[in-house]
Amino acid sequence: MRKIVLMTLIAVLVWLSACKENKEYKLVWQDEFDYVGLPDSSKWAYDQEGNPHGWGNNEAQFYTNSRRENAWVEDGKLHIIAVNEAYEGKEFTSARLMSKADWQHGRVEVRAKLPKGIGTWSAIWMMPGGWTFNDGNWPNIGEIDIMEHVGYDLGTIHASAHSKDYQWQAGTQQTATVKIPHVDSLFYTYALEWTADSLKAFVDDQQYFAYANEGLGEDKWPYEKPFYLLLNLAVGGAWGSVEGIDTLSFPQTMEVDYVRIYQK
């Protein structure tokens, strides 16, 4: 009996501690997509700079600007749609949205349902404020991948951190994966908790990635500056087309229920 009481007390204390920690976060930015039309232009811009260069990954899509066929809000959801169509010399169109705000530290939550078509490469990620594709100097400036998913490996969710010393070309990136069922039919909350000490990634409440600041400088930890958020659905590329592109499966859509940014 005493053992049961003690275990119950411990569980209550853990719960109270979690509640206290959660209360430290305050909502500072959000898009609930409770409107109909193009993504809110006061919150989102369209990233197109890398189109002529295949975004450095030999990607097959052209990211468009303010085009209903590729980015549209309806039924309380943002729809990012990859379409199999000839456009500006590419075989596909899609959208790559970037937030007009940036933040240093906090909790990022994006509730989304992912595409499953072979050849799709969906992502929720962050880059340094003010940085654009044409600025180069990647990955030295840093990149935080909250969620990446390729259609040929359905249900495997990746989180990563890239820097000068930790990058995928050398196979040294800080990364982890988790297997999640029905990502193409159910919404999950893909989250990042970012402090001066660590990066942690979650699917709903399940933490599966953690990278602690080693205190060894910017070459390993370039994350002490504001970052903005990107949402995109790529087609093909060095990773997305490892098993080819199933053209007959398109259009493919990433749906986003909400985006919420919290800070302490």
SELO-88020 format. One record per residue (C-alpha): residue number from 1; residue in three letters; x, y negated, z negated. Coordinates in nm, 3 decimals, m for minus. Example, Ala and Ser with C-alpha at 12.3 -4.5 7.8 and 13.67 -1.06 7.14 Angstrom:
ZAGU, pos, code, u, v, w
ZAGU, 1, ALA, 1.230, 0.450, m0.780 .
ZAGU, 2, SER, 1.367, 0.106, m0.714 .
***
This chain:
ZAGU, pos, code, u, v, w
ZAGU, 1, MET, 0.000, 0.000, 0.000 .
ZAGU, 2, ARG, 0.280, m0.241, m0.092 .
ZAGU, 3, LYS, 0.450, m0.161, 0.238 .
ZAGU, 4, ILE, 0.135, m0.249, 0.432 .
ZAGU, 5, VAL, 0.092, m0.575, 0.239 .
ZAGU, 6, LEU, 0.457, m0.665, 0.301 .
ZAGU, 7, MET, 0.429, m0.591, 0.675 .
ZAGU, 8, THR, 0.112, m0.799, 0.696 .
ZAGU, 9, LEU, 0.281, m1.089, 0.517 .
ZAGU, 10, ILE, 0.578, m1.074, 0.752 .
ZAGU, 11, ALA, 0.346, m1.075, 1.053 .
ZAGU, 12, VAL, 0.162, m1.380, 0.919 .
ZAGU, 13, LEU, 0.489, m1.566, 0.857 .
ZAGU, 14, VAL, 0.608, m1.490, 1.211 .
ZAGU, 15, TRP, 0.276, m1.613, 1.351 .
ZAGU, 16, LEU, 0.291, m1.934, 1.145 .
ZAGU, 17, SER, 0.647, m1.995, 1.260 .
ZAGU, 18, ALA, 0.543, m1.952, 1.623 .
ZAGU, 19, CYS, 0.249, m2.189, 1.575 .
ZAGU, 20, LYS, 0.476, m2.451, 1.420 .
ZAGU, 21, GLU, 0.723, m2.419, 1.708 .
ZAGU, 22, ASN, 0.447, m2.445, 1.970 .
ZAGU, 23, LYS, 0.304, m2.756, 1.803 .
ZAGU, 24, GLU, 0.638, m2.929, 1.858 .
ZAGU, 25, TYR, 0.567, m2.934, 2.230 .
ZAGU, 26, LYS, 0.349, m3.207, 2.377 .
ZAGU, 27, LEU, 0.201, m3.209, 2.725 .
ZAGU, 28, VAL, 0.376, m3.482, 2.928 .
ZAGU, 29, TRP, 0.283, m3.400, 3.290 .
ZAGU, 30, GLN, 0.031, m3.176, 3.461 .
ZAGU, 31, ASP, m0.166, m3.095, 3.772 .
ZAGU, 32, GLU, m0.476, m2.884, 3.713 .
ZAGU, 33, PHE, m0.572, m2.896, 4.083 .
ZAGU, 34, ASP, m0.928, m2.991, 3.989 .
ZAGU, 35, TYR, m0.986, m3.175, 4.318 .
ZAGU, 36, VAL, m1.023, m3.095, 4.687 .
ZAGU, 37, GLY, m0.776, m3.208, 4.953 .
ZAGU, 38, LEU, m0.405, m3.240, 5.008 .
ZAGU, 39, PRO, m0.182, m3.214, 4.698 .
ZAGU, 40, ASP, m0.195, m3.530, 4.484 .
ZAGU, 41, SER, 0.050, m3.771, 4.652 .
ZAGU, 42, SER, 0.115, m3.947, 4.321 .
ZAGU, 43, LYS, 0.261, m3.622, 4.187 .
ZAGU, 44, TRP, 0.399, m3.431, 4.485 .
ZAGU, 45, ALA, 0.620, m3.492, 4.788 .
ZAGU, 46, TYR, 0.702, m3.263, 5.081 .
ZAGU, 47, ASP, 1.060, m3.140, 5.116 .
ZAGU, 48, GLN, 1.163, m3.114, 5.482 .
ZAGU, 49, GLU, 1.532, m3.207, 5.499 .
ZAGU, 50, GLY, 1.661, m2.854, 5.538 .
ZAGU, 51, ASN, 1.434, m2.757, 5.827 .
ZAGU, 52, PRO, 1.700, m2.805, 6.099 .
ZAGU, 53, HIS, 1.944, m2.589, 5.901 .
ZAGU, 54, GLY, 1.718, m2.298, 5.804 .
ZAGU, 55, TRP, 1.762, m2.416, 5.444 .
ZAGU, 56, GLY, 2.104, m2.254, 5.434 .
ZAGU, 57, ASN, 1.945, m1.908, 5.428 .
ZAGU, 58, ASN, 1.848, m1.859, 5.794 .
ZAGU, 59, GLU, 1.480, m1.890, 5.696 .
ZAGU, 60, ALA, 1.213, m1.848, 5.963 .
ZAGU, 61, GLN, 0.963, m2.116, 5.856 .
ZAGU, 62, PHE, 0.923, m2.487, 5.925 .
ZAGU, 63, TYR, 0.806, m2.674, 5.615 .
ZAGU, 64, THR, 0.539, m2.923, 5.720 .
ZAGU, 65, ASN, 0.422, m3.255, 5.577 .
ZAGU, 66, SER, 0.062, m3.325, 5.471 .
ZAGU, 67, ARG, m0.079, m3.044, 5.678 .
ZAGU, 68, ARG, m0.396, m2.876, 5.554 .
ZAGU, 69, GLU, m0.300, m2.545, 5.712 .
ZAGU, 70, ASN, 0.000, m2.514, 5.480 .
ZAGU, 71, ALA, m0.084, m2.693, 5.154 .
ZAGU, 72, TRP, m0.441, m2.745, 5.040 .
ZAGU, 73, VAL, m0.624, m2.778, 4.708 .
ZAGU, 74, GLU, m0.965, m2.618, 4.675 .
ZAGU, 75, ASP, m1.162, m2.413, 4.420 .
ZAGU, 76, GLY, m0.933, m2.538, 4.143 .
ZAGU, 77, LYS, m0.621, m2.393, 4.306 .
ZAGU, 78, LEU, m0.328, m2.516, 4.512 .
ZAGU, 79, HIS, m0.283, m2.294, 4.817 .
ZAGU, 80, ILE, 0.062, m2.283, 4.977 .
ZAGU, 81, ILE, 0.013, m2.095, 5.302 .
ZAGU, 82, ALA, 0.266, m1.940, 5.538 .
ZAGU, 83, VAL, 0.127, m1.907, 5.889 .
ZAGU, 84, ASN, 0.265, m1.709, 6.182 .
ZAGU, 85, GLU, 0.265, m1.978, 6.451 .
ZAGU, 86, ALA, 0.518, m2.145, 6.680 .
ZAGU, 87, TYR, 0.600, m2.489, 6.542 .
ZAGU, 88, GLU, 0.900, m2.718, 6.591 .
ZAGU, 89, GLY, 1.113, m2.433, 6.720 .
ZAGU, 90, LYS, 1.025, m2.197, 6.433 .
ZAGU, 91, GLU, 0.804, m1.889, 6.426 .
ZAGU, 92, PHE, 0.624, m1.976, 6.100 .
ZAGU, 93, THR, 0.498, m2.278, 5.908 .
ZAGU, 94, SER, 0.469, m2.322, 5.533 .
ZAGU, 95, ALA, 0.507, m2.589, 5.262 .
ZAGU, 96, ARG, 0.771, m2.682, 5.007 .
ZAGU, 97, LEU, 0.641, m2.921, 4.742 .
ZAGU, 98, MET, 0.857, m3.112, 4.496 .
ZAGU, 99, SER, 0.740, m3.306, 4.193 .
ZAGU, 100, LYS, 0.788, m3.682, 4.196 .
ZAGU, 101, ALA, 0.875, m3.668, 3.827 .
ZAGU, 102, ASP, 1.174, m3.501, 3.662 .
ZAGU, 103, TRP, 1.249, m3.395, 3.307 .
ZAGU, 104, GLN, 1.538, m3.300, 3.081 .
ZAGU, 105, HIS, 1.458, m3.007, 2.852 .
ZAGU, 106, GLY, 1.109, m2.883, 2.769 .
ZAGU, 107, ARG, 0.871, m2.604, 2.863 .
ZAGU, 108, VAL, 0.750, m2.559, 3.220 .
ZAGU, 109, GLU, 0.439, m2.350, 3.287 .
ZAGU, 110, VAL, 0.312, m2.257, 3.633 .
ZAGU, 111, ARG, 0.020, m2.016, 3.655 .
ZAGU, 112, ALA, 0.025, m1.848, 3.994 .
ZAGU, 113, LYS, m0.076, m1.554, 4.210 .
ZAGU, 114, LEU, 0.191, m1.439, 4.456 .
ZAGU, 115, PRO, 0.188, m1.315, 4.817 .
ZAGU, 116, LYS, 0.279, m0.956, 4.896 .
ZAGU, 117, GLY, 0.356, m0.961, 5.269 .
ZAGU, 118, ILE, 0.693, m0.816, 5.368 .
ZAGU, 119, GLY, 0.911, m1.111, 5.464 .
ZAGU, 120, THR, 0.764, m1.354, 5.210 .
ZAGU, 121, TRP, 0.988, m1.526, 4.955 .
ZAGU, 122, SER, 0.793, m1.730, 4.699 .
ZAGU, 123, ALA, 0.961, m1.947, 4.438 .
ZAGU, 124, ILE, 0.904, m2.174, 4.139 .
ZAGU, 125, TRP, 1.228, m2.353, 4.059 .
ZAGU, 126, MET, 1.408, m2.673, 3.962 .
ZAGU, 127, MET, 1.682, m2.897, 4.102 .
ZAGU, 128, PRO, 1.857, m3.209, 3.963 .
ZAGU, 129, GLY, 1.661, m3.533, 3.980 .
ZAGU, 130, GLY, 1.740, m3.741, 4.286 .
ZAGU, 131, TRP, 1.918, m3.453, 4.463 .
ZAGU, 132, THR, 1.814, m3.363, 4.817 .
ZAGU, 133, PHE, 1.924, m3.090, 5.057 .
ZAGU, 134, ASN, 2.142, m3.327, 5.258 .
ZAGU, 135, ASP, 2.338, m3.422, 4.946 .
ZAGU, 136, GLY, 2.499, m3.077, 4.943 .
ZAGU, 137, ASN, 2.734, m2.980, 4.657 .
ZAGU, 138, TRP, 2.526, m2.672, 4.578 .
ZAGU, 139, PRO, 2.545, m2.482, 4.349 .
ZAGU, 140, ASN, 2.783, m2.703, 4.151 .
ZAGU, 141, ILE, 2.501, m2.944, 4.067 .
ZAGU, 142, GLY, 2.290, m2.662, 3.918 .
ZAGU, 143, GLU, 1.970, m2.477, 3.997 .
ZAGU, 144, ILE, 1.712, m2.317, 3.768 .
ZAGU, 145, ASP, 1.493, m2.044, 3.918 .
ZAGU, 146, ILE, 1.187, m1.986, 3.701 .
ZAGU, 147, MET, 1.033, m1.731, 3.937 .
ZAGU, 148, GLU, 1.142, m1.574, 4.264 .
ZAGU, 149, HIS, 0.960, m1.289, 4.436 .
ZAGU, 150, VAL, 1.020, m1.118, 4.769 .
ZAGU, 151, GLY, 0.734, m0.930, 4.933 .
ZAGU, 152, TYR, 0.927, m0.614, 5.013 .
ZAGU, 153, ASP, 0.991, m0.559, 4.639 .
ZAGU, 154, LEU, 0.637, m0.614, 4.517 .
ZAGU, 155, GLY, 0.606, m0.698, 4.149 .
ZAGU, 156, THR, 0.975, m0.755, 4.072 .
ZAGU, 157, ILE, 1.009, m1.105, 3.924 .
ZAGU, 158, HIS, 1.348, m1.276, 3.913 .
ZAGU, 159, ALA, 1.475, m1.566, 3.700 .
ZAGU, 160, SER, 1.822, m1.710, 3.754 .
ZAGU, 161, ALA, 2.055, m1.998, 3.679 .
ZAGU, 162, HIS, 2.315, m2.108, 3.935 .
ZAGU, 163, SER, 2.622, m2.325, 3.879 .
ZAGU, 164, LYS, 2.974, m2.363, 4.016 .
ZAGU, 165, ASP, 3.098, m2.062, 3.819 .
ZAGU, 166, TYR, 2.776, m1.859, 3.823 .
ZAGU, 167, GLN, 2.633, m1.823, 4.173 .
ZAGU, 168, TRP, 2.472, m1.556, 4.387 .
ZAGU, 169, GLN, 2.732, m1.562, 4.666 .
ZAGU, 170, ALA, 2.985, m1.426, 4.417 .
ZAGU, 171, GLY, 2.728, m1.209, 4.240 .
ZAGU, 172, THR, 2.794, m1.393, 3.914 .
ZAGU, 173, GLN, 2.467, m1.582, 3.870 .
ZAGU, 174, GLN, 2.296, m1.563, 3.533 .
ZAGU, 175, THR, 1.988, m1.356, 3.617 .
ZAGU, 176, ALA, 1.733, m1.100, 3.504 .
ZAGU, 177, THR, 1.428, m0.922, 3.642 .
ZAGU, 178, VAL, 1.103, m0.784, 3.510 .
ZAGU, 179, LYS, 0.846, m0.559, 3.677 .
ZAGU, 180, ILE, 0.491, m0.702, 3.665 .
ZAGU, 181, PRO, 0.184, m0.519, 3.804 .
ZAGU, 182, HIS, m0.066, m0.672, 4.046 .
ZAGU, 183, VAL, 0.120, m1.002, 4.098 .
ZAGU, 184, ASP, m0.065, m1.038, 4.430 .
ZAGU, 185, SER, m0.412, m1.003, 4.277 .
ZAGU, 186, LEU, m0.377, m1.147, 3.925 .
ZAGU, 187, PHE, m0.261, m1.484, 3.795 .
ZAGU, 188, TYR, 0.036, m1.489, 3.557 .
ZAGU, 189, THR, 0.201, m1.780, 3.379 .
ZAGU, 190, TYR, 0.563, m1.816, 3.484 .
ZAGU, 191, ALA, 0.738, m2.025, 3.222 .
ZAGU, 192, LEU, 1.075, m2.176, 3.137 .
ZAGU, 193, GLU, 1.190, m2.299, 2.797 .
ZAGU, 194, TRP, 1.494, m2.522, 2.837 .
ZAGU, 195, THR, 1.695, m2.676, 2.555 .
ZAGU, 196, ALA, 2.049, m2.802, 2.516 .
ZAGU, 197, ASP, 2.137, m2.455, 2.389 .
ZAGU, 198, SER, 1.963, m2.214, 2.625 .
ZAGU, 199, LEU, 1.742, m2.132, 2.923 .
ZAGU, 200, LYS, 1.467, m1.873, 2.867 .
ZAGU, 201, ALA, 1.215, m1.740, 3.120 .
ZAGU, 202, PHE, 0.881, m1.573, 3.053 .
ZAGU, 203, VAL, 0.595, m1.404, 3.232 .
ZAGU, 204, ASP, 0.295, m1.489, 3.016 .
ZAGU, 205, ASP, 0.438, m1.434, 2.666 .
ZAGU, 206, GLN, 0.701, m1.180, 2.769 .
ZAGU, 207, GLN, 1.053, m1.321, 2.761 .
ZAGU, 208, TYR, 1.284, m1.140, 3.001 .
ZAGU, 209, PHE, 1.566, m1.385, 3.073 .
ZAGU, 210, ALA, 1.796, m1.583, 2.846 .
ZAGU, 211, TYR, 2.116, m1.770, 2.914 .
ZAGU, 212, ALA, 2.292, m1.940, 2.623 .
ZAGU, 213, ASN, 2.503, m2.251, 2.671 .
ZAGU, 214, GLU, 2.861, m2.133, 2.623 .
ZAGU, 215, GLY, 2.988, m2.485, 2.559 .
ZAGU, 216, LEU, 3.245, m2.449, 2.837 .
ZAGU, 217, GLY, 3.151, m2.750, 3.045 .
ZAGU, 218, GLU, 2.951, m2.847, 3.350 .
ZAGU, 219, ASP, 3.096, m2.579, 3.578 .
ZAGU, 220, LYS, 2.898, m2.327, 3.377 .
ZAGU, 221, TRP, 2.622, m2.545, 3.228 .
ZAGU, 222, PRO, 2.519, m2.832, 3.462 .
ZAGU, 223, TYR, 2.180, m2.861, 3.291 .
ZAGU, 224, GLU, 2.220, m3.172, 3.078 .
ZAGU, 225, LYS, 2.033, m3.403, 3.316 .
ZAGU, 226, PRO, 1.676, m3.431, 3.447 .
ZAGU, 227, PHE, 1.550, m3.172, 3.696 .
ZAGU, 228, TYR, 1.243, m3.181, 3.919 .
ZAGU, 229, LEU, 1.011, m2.891, 4.006 .
ZAGU, 230, LEU, 0.970, m2.717, 4.342 .
ZAGU, 231, LEU, 0.696, m2.483, 4.463 .
ZAGU, 232, ASN, 0.745, m2.313, 4.796 .
ZAGU, 233, LEU, 0.672, m2.008, 5.009 .
ZAGU, 234, ALA, 0.956, m1.920, 5.246 .
ZAGU, 235, VAL, 0.954, m1.660, 5.522 .
ZAGU, 236, GLY, 1.251, m1.438, 5.600 .
ZAGU, 237, GLY, 1.594, m1.567, 5.517 .
ZAGU, 238, ALA, 1.895, m1.384, 5.377 .
ZAGU, 239, TRP, 1.686, m1.229, 5.100 .
ZAGU, 240, GLY, 1.325, m1.241, 5.216 .
ZAGU, 241, SER, 1.384, m1.046, 5.539 .
ZAGU, 242, VAL, 1.605, m0.765, 5.404 .
ZAGU, 243, GLU, 1.333, m0.524, 5.522 .
ZAGU, 244, GLY, 1.217, m0.740, 5.811 .
ZAGU, 245, ILE, 0.905, m0.955, 5.846 .
ZAGU, 246, ASP, 0.562, m0.798, 5.883 .
ZAGU, 247, THR, 0.417, m1.058, 6.119 .
ZAGU, 248, LEU, 0.077, m0.886, 6.122 .
ZAGU, 249, SER, 0.033, m0.949, 5.747 .
ZAGU, 250, PHE, 0.022, m1.328, 5.789 .
ZAGU, 251, PRO, m0.113, m1.571, 5.685 .
ZAGU, 252, GLN, 0.019, m1.521, 5.331 .
ZAGU, 253, THR, m0.065, m1.748, 5.037 .
ZAGU, 254, MET, 0.079, m1.841, 4.701 .
ZAGU, 255, GLU, m0.200, m1.975, 4.480 .
ZAGU, 256, VAL, m0.125, m2.204, 4.185 .
ZAGU, 257, ASP, m0.385, m2.252, 3.912 .
ZAGU, 258, TYR, m0.198, m2.522, 3.723 .
ZAGU, 259, VAL, 0.139, m2.682, 3.650 .
ZAGU, 260, ARG, 0.206, m2.809, 3.297 .
ZAGU, 261, ILE, 0.520, m2.968, 3.156 .
ZAGU, 262, TYR, 0.574, m2.993, 2.781 .
ZAGU, 263, GLN, 0.845, m3.166, 2.585 .
ZAGU, 264, LYS, 0.931, m3.187, 2.216 .
***
